[in-house]
Amino acid sequence: MNFEEFNLSNNLMSAIKGLRLSTPTQVQELAVPLVMSGRDVIAESATGSGKTLVFGCCIVDSVIPNKGLQALVLTPTRELAEQVKNMLTILSRHKHLRVIAVYGGVSINNQVTDLQRAEVVVATPGRLLDHLQRRTINTSRINILVLDEADRMFDMGFIDDVERIIRACPTKRQTLFFSATIRPVVKQLANKHMVNPVMVSAQNMVDPSKLKQVYYNIQKNMKLSLLVHLLQHEQSGLVMVFCNTRRNTDYVAKNLKLNRVSAIAIHGGLSQNKRSKTISLFNGAKVQVLVCTDVAARGLHIERVSHIYNYDLPKDPNDYIHRIGRTARAGEEGKVINLLCDFDYDNFSRILDDYRSFIIQEEKTPYLQRAAMTPDNRKQFGRRQFMRRRNNYRR
């Protein structure tokens, strides 16, 4: 199948060809005809499967220039809002639609001005609610509402915000939900706010036959040394290292750089400009290693990742799936390396219980030299050692 079979407008086809796309992905093949016919759709689709193009075609085809705000896309993160805005801008370039992104962490004043002229808004729930309360956004003409990465929004605690935003939109509209997993909360919201929705499900983009998963059993105080050793000795392309906290993310990135590993950190505590610059540097291969929290596990457009390291194992097995889904795409091989200490055993057991088909092989820990650490980390590490020895003596 190719895009010509969708009978899209000439302007849309021209924009798609400009993106050098010829063959639709599975979710595009299943969902584009439905959304173009005006149906409400729930699409189960992994990050990177091309779902933005699905609702993008619908928006570009339906929205009329100079007629006010007509389409609203909700996303869980600022990065995804920018990414979706950029894609919609490309798709609508021949129609000259005004597409803006609205999210927190930046000045609200410029957004107030832009909202008066926008036809399409891509927003995070919190900042959009700010505008609703300030009455700086007019939702009365919205006829297309999209929830992108719906399950992620609910995981982040946005469900009440999303409900309030939906109620602020006209009831006569087309509603589209896109979610990596269709959980009960997604179905409940769909039943409440959608009209006879059609559900489509696309297979995960990860090729299991090309994905190798391994783990190392290591003491917590040697995790960094093992990570440095593996990064220095593994043949790899772009690498993502996942941590569970912002503090660990900064700690790992800082000490990788000290050990001459080209690394950069991203997490929710950074400014939007810093986060955008970080993603740009990594996507452009200006740095090899992205150390991140789960803010980078979903939604962001990141390609050519060959290795995923779990410095910390996630508590939720679903987050593990989203992390490893960043590699072994589009026919490329990938590898997942899990660094386990005693603090990770419970999380690792939950992953193995939920995904019994996974084959995660244990690797023998190589001979390690102690990695260099920043003075602050050495001091902290030394105090931990002292406290551990003191507690052992007291026992």
DOVO-387800 format. One line per 4 residues: number of its first residue (from 0); their letters; for each residue x, y, z of C-alpha. Coordinates in nm, 3 decimals, padded with zeros to 5 digits. Layout:
// residues N
NUM = A = X/Y/Z; ...
//
This chain:
// residues 395
0 = MNFE = 00.000/00.000/00.000; 00.112/00.359/-00.060; -00.016/00.704/00.040; -00.180/00.765/-00.300
4 = EFNL = -00.442/00.504/-00.210; -00.570/00.726/00.072; -00.702/00.980/-00.182; -00.550/01.270/00.008
8 = SNNL = -00.549/01.626/-00.123; -00.270/01.738/-00.354; -00.135/01.970/-00.086; -00.116/01.689/00.169
12 = MSAI = 00.045/01.452/-00.078; 00.302/01.714/-00.167; 00.390/01.765/00.201; 00.416/01.389/00.261
16 = KGLR = 00.643/01.346/-00.039; 00.854/01.630/00.099; 00.904/01.415/00.408; 01.028/01.136/00.177
20 = LSTP = 00.757/00.899/00.295; 00.623/00.643/00.050; 00.484/00.345/00.242; 00.243/00.396/00.535
24 = TQVQ = 00.319/00.239/00.871; 00.068/-00.004/01.016; -00.113/00.252/01.227; -00.131/00.490/00.930
28 = ELAV = -00.270/00.218/00.705; -00.536/00.126/00.962; -00.633/00.467/01.094; -00.597/00.726/00.816
32 = PLVM = -00.906/00.612/00.620; -01.112/00.617/00.941; -01.006/00.961/01.063; -01.044/01.107/00.713
36 = SGRD = -01.403/00.980/00.706; -01.478/01.170/01.026; -01.496/00.876/01.268; -01.390/00.892/01.633
40 = VIAE = -01.088/00.663/01.666; -00.891/00.502/01.950; -00.552/00.391/01.819; -00.313/00.171/02.014
44 = SATG = 00.026/00.256/01.874; 00.383/00.269/02.001; 00.600/00.579/02.007; 00.763/00.635/01.670
48 = SGKT = 00.497/00.447/01.472; 00.383/00.751/01.274; 00.061/00.842/01.453; 00.122/01.218/01.424
52 = LVFG = 00.076/01.186/01.050; -00.259/01.013/01.109; -00.424/01.298/01.297; -00.215/01.551/01.105
56 = CCIV = -00.385/01.451/00.779; -00.725/01.493/00.941; -00.640/01.835/01.087; -00.483/01.976/00.771
60 = DSVI = -00.772/01.851/00.559; -01.045/01.991/00.786; -00.914/02.317/00.933; -00.999/02.635/00.742
64 = PNKG = -00.750/02.926/00.749; -00.854/03.249/00.924; -01.155/03.091/01.098; -01.019/03.077/01.453
68 = LQAL = -00.908/02.784/01.666; -01.050/02.461/01.518; -00.815/02.181/01.629; -00.664/02.102/01.969
72 = VLTP = -00.397/01.837/02.037; -00.313/01.749/02.399; 00.028/01.599/02.475; 00.190/01.498/02.807
76 = TREL = 00.523/01.681/02.764; 00.664/02.002/02.625; 00.903/01.816/02.396; 00.622/01.619/02.236
80 = AEQV = 00.416/01.938/02.197; 00.702/02.099/02.003; 00.757/01.787/01.798; 00.389/01.758/01.702
84 = KNML = 00.369/02.130/01.625; 00.666/02.103/01.389; 00.514/01.805/01.205; 00.176/01.978/01.167
88 = TILS = 00.350/02.291/01.040; 00.525/02.085/00.772; 00.205/01.905/00.671; 00.012/02.232/00.646
92 = RHKH = 00.276/02.439/00.471; 00.076/02.467/00.147; -00.238/02.563/00.339; -00.055/02.816/00.560
96 = LRVI = -00.227/02.716/00.884; -00.110/02.887/01.201; 00.001/02.611/01.438; 00.132/02.697/01.785
100 = AVYG = 00.259/02.502/02.085; 00.137/02.595/02.434; 00.316/02.463/02.744; 00.460/02.569/03.078
104 = GVSI = 00.814/02.673/03.158; 00.805/02.968/02.916; 00.639/03.311/02.917; 00.260/03.300/02.895
108 = NNQV = 00.233/03.650/02.743; 00.355/03.552/02.397; 00.115/03.257/02.400; -00.178/03.489/02.476
112 = TDLQ = -00.095/03.689/02.164; -00.042/03.381/01.946; -00.367/03.219/02.060; -00.569/03.503/01.913
116 = RAEV = -00.454/03.404/01.563; -00.399/03.027/01.587; -00.608/02.771/01.400; -00.432/02.469/01.554
120 = VVAT = -00.302/02.445/01.912; -00.077/02.169/02.049; -00.071/02.194/02.428; 00.014/02.032/02.757
124 = PGRL = -00.285/02.010/02.993; -00.156/02.228/03.276; -00.076/02.536/03.068; -00.393/02.499/02.861
128 = LDHL = -00.597/02.506/03.183; -00.418/02.830/03.275; -00.541/02.985/02.952; -00.894/02.853/03.006
132 = QRRT = -00.901/03.010/03.353; -00.764/03.338/03.216; -01.012/03.321/02.926; -00.728/03.378/02.680
136 = INTS = -00.833/03.086/02.459; -01.158/03.043/02.265; -01.255/02.675/02.237; -01.604/02.730/02.093
140 = RINI = -01.504/02.643/01.734; -01.294/02.334/01.804; -01.413/02.048/01.586; -01.113/01.814/01.622
144 = LVLD = -00.976/01.707/01.961; -00.672/01.476/01.983; -00.527/01.311/02.293; -00.173/01.203/02.205
148 = EADR = 00.003/00.955/02.439; -00.318/00.939/02.644; -00.193/00.673/02.886; 00.120/00.875/02.959
152 = MFDM = -00.092/01.180/03.044; -00.291/00.974/03.292; 00.027/00.826/03.442; 00.143/01.184/03.504
156 = GFID = -00.178/01.265/03.691; -00.347/01.477/03.423; -00.676/01.289/03.403; -00.879/01.554/03.589
160 = DVER = -00.720/01.830/03.381; -00.797/01.641/03.061; -01.160/01.595/03.169; -01.199/01.968/03.228
164 = IIRA = -01.046/02.050/02.891; -01.272/01.805/02.709; -01.578/01.958/02.876; -01.463/02.303/02.757
168 = CPTK = -01.478/02.185/02.393; -01.797/02.164/02.185; -01.973/01.827/02.207; -02.012/01.819/01.831
172 = RQTL = -01.658/01.734/01.725; -01.430/01.452/01.609; -01.230/01.297/01.894; -00.913/01.092/01.847
176 = FFSA = -00.722/00.905/02.119; -00.370/00.772/02.060; -00.212/00.558/02.328; 00.074/00.309/02.355
180 = TIRP = -00.148/00.088/02.571; -00.526/00.091/02.595; -00.581/00.072/02.969; -00.921/00.073/03.145
184 = VVKQ = -00.892/00.444/03.225; -00.849/00.520/02.853; -01.154/00.309/02.766; -01.360/00.477/03.038
188 = LANK = -01.275/00.822/02.907; -01.350/00.711/02.552; -01.689/00.572/02.646; -01.770/00.899/02.819
192 = HMVN = -01.656/01.145/02.553; -01.649/00.968/02.215; -01.925/00.874/01.971; -01.916/00.512/01.851
196 = PVMV = -01.535/00.505/01.843; -01.350/00.259/01.624; -01.049/00.095/01.787; -00.739/00.003/01.589
200 = SAQN = -00.424/-00.161/01.718; -00.081/-00.148/01.555; 00.195/-00.390/01.647; 00.497/-00.264/01.835
204 = MVDP = 00.764/-00.116/01.608; 01.038/-00.307/01.791; 01.155/-00.623/01.613; 01.203/-00.887/01.890
208 = SKLK = 01.426/-01.096/01.666; 01.674/-00.808/01.644; 01.664/-00.709/02.012; 01.909/-00.865/02.258
212 = QVYY = 01.844/-00.819/02.631; 02.103/-00.886/02.899; 02.165/-00.803/03.264; 02.462/-00.770/03.498
216 = NIQK = 02.442/-00.841/03.870; 02.657/-00.575/04.033; 02.702/-00.401/04.368; 02.541/-00.059/04.377
220 = NMKL = 02.871/00.120/04.435; 03.015/-00.039/04.117; 02.730/00.046/03.881; 02.897/00.359/03.749
224 = SLLV = 03.228/00.180/03.693; 03.050/-00.096/03.500; 02.858/00.157/03.290; 03.176/00.345/03.203
228 = HLLQ = 03.353/00.018/03.113; 03.072/-00.100/02.886; 03.034/00.237/02.711; 03.407/00.247/02.646
232 = HEQS = 03.427/-00.111/02.514; 03.090/-00.173/02.337; 03.064/-00.090/01.970; 02.754/00.128/01.960
236 = GLVM = 02.574/00.408/01.784; 02.359/00.645/01.986; 02.300/00.530/02.344; 02.028/00.609/02.597
240 = VFCN = 02.089/00.553/02.969; 01.773/00.553/03.180; 01.759/00.651/03.547; 01.459/00.669/03.779
244 = TRRN = 01.533/01.010/03.933; 01.660/01.350/03.826; 01.935/01.327/04.087; 02.068/01.000/03.948
248 = TDYV = 02.043/01.135/03.594; 02.263/01.435/03.677; 02.501/01.215/03.877; 02.550/00.966/03.593
252 = AKNL = 02.586/01.229/03.318; 02.834/01.436/03.518; 03.055/01.138/03.599; 03.040/00.990/03.249
256 = KLNR = 03.180/01.318/03.116; 03.450/01.305/03.382; 03.545/00.963/03.242; 03.564/01.103/02.887
260 = VSAI = 03.231/00.963/02.770; 03.037/01.205/02.549; 02.716/01.236/02.753; 02.439/01.484/02.822
264 = AIHG = 02.142/01.476/03.062; 01.773/01.545/03.018; 01.493/01.541/03.275; 01.190/01.742/03.381
268 = GLSQ = 01.392/01.974/03.605; 01.566/02.147/03.314; 01.438/02.457/03.138; 01.255/02.408/02.810
272 = NKRS = 01.534/02.571/02.610; 01.789/02.338/02.771; 01.574/02.030/02.704; 01.519/02.127/02.339
276 = KTIS = 01.889/02.192/02.288; 01.978/01.858/02.449; 01.747/01.660/02.218; 01.883/01.848/01.917
280 = LFNG = 02.243/01.768/02.011; 02.164/01.400/02.063; 01.958/01.361/01.746; 02.236/01.531/01.554
284 = AKVQ = 02.489/01.285/01.703; 02.685/01.573/01.858; 02.684/01.366/02.178; 02.673/00.986/02.187
288 = VLVC = 02.502/00.919/02.520; 02.174/01.064/02.645; 02.123/01.010/03.018; 01.756/01.055/03.094
292 = TDVA = 01.452/00.991/03.308; 01.136/00.846/03.156; 01.060/01.189/03.010; 01.256/01.060/02.708
296 = ARGL = 01.102/00.713/02.697; 00.788/00.820/02.514; 00.679/01.065/02.251; 01.011/01.217/02.148
300 = HIER = 01.135/01.154/01.796; 01.474/00.991/01.848; 01.629/00.766/01.584; 01.937/00.546/01.538
304 = VSHI = 01.958/00.433/01.902; 02.157/00.110/01.913; 02.185/00.054/02.290; 01.956/00.109/02.587
308 = YNYD = 02.108/00.098/02.937; 01.884/00.075/03.241; 02.102/00.219/03.514; 01.792/00.193/03.734
312 = LPKD = 01.515/-00.059/03.666; 01.171/00.109/03.645; 00.902/00.025/03.900; 00.635/-00.009/03.630
316 = PNDY = 00.701/-00.289/03.375; 00.522/-00.079/03.111; 00.795/00.183/03.145; 01.052/-00.088/03.069
320 = IHRI = 00.867/-00.163/02.744; 00.867/00.203/02.645; 01.237/00.235/02.722; 01.347/-00.066/02.519
324 = GRTA = 01.116/00.042/02.239; 01.371/00.311/02.156; 01.596/00.058/01.982; 01.566/-00.234/01.732
328 = RAGE = 01.349/-00.027/01.497; 01.308/-00.029/01.121; 01.510/-00.348/01.071; 01.807/-00.233/01.280
332 = EGKV = 01.954/-00.441/01.561; 01.946/-00.322/01.920; 02.067/-00.418/02.263; 01.929/-00.360/02.613
336 = INLL = 02.167/-00.376/02.908; 02.023/-00.383/03.260; 02.248/-00.299/03.556; 02.105/-00.476/03.860
340 = CDFD = 02.191/-00.430/04.225; 01.989/-00.548/04.524; 01.769/-00.236/04.503; 01.653/-00.342/04.153
344 = YDNF = 01.554/-00.703/04.220; 01.185/-00.637/04.294; 01.144/-00.421/03.983; 01.325/-00.675/03.769
348 = SRIL = 01.102/-00.956/03.901; 00.790/-00.760/03.806; 00.921/-00.718/03.451; 00.994/-01.090/03.419
352 = DDYR = 00.651/-01.181/03.563; 00.463/-00.950/03.324; 00.668/-01.039/03.014; 00.743/-01.409/03.045
356 = SFII = 00.838/-01.438/02.678; 01.142/-01.212/02.726; 01.480/-01.380/02.722; 01.713/-01.166/02.934
360 = QEEK = 02.050/-01.334/02.966; 02.291/-01.282/03.254; 02.635/-01.158/03.153; 02.953/-01.212/03.351
364 = TPYL = 03.082/-00.893/03.505; 03.420/-00.800/03.355; 03.722/-00.692/03.558; 03.655/-00.330/03.650
368 = QRAA = 03.871/-00.037/03.747; 03.707/00.215/03.976; 03.565/00.497/03.762; 03.666/00.853/03.838
372 = MTPD = 03.405/01.056/04.027; 03.359/01.428/04.087; 03.476/01.551/04.429; 03.118/01.590/04.556
376 = NRKQ = 03.035/01.235/04.452; 03.356/01.097/04.603; 03.271/01.267/04.929; 02.918/01.132/04.919
380 = FGRR = 03.043/00.786/04.822; 03.296/00.790/05.107; 03.031/00.885/05.359; 02.808/00.601/05.244
384 = QFMR = 03.097/00.356/05.285; 03.171/00.491/05.634; 02.806/00.465/05.742; 02.779/00.112/05.604
388 = RRNN = 03.092/00.000/05.793; 02.972/00.167/06.114; 02.633/-00.003/06.092; 02.798/-00.341/06.029
392 = YRR = 03.022/-00.285/06.335; 02.718/-00.205/06.552; 02.547/-00.526/06.447
//
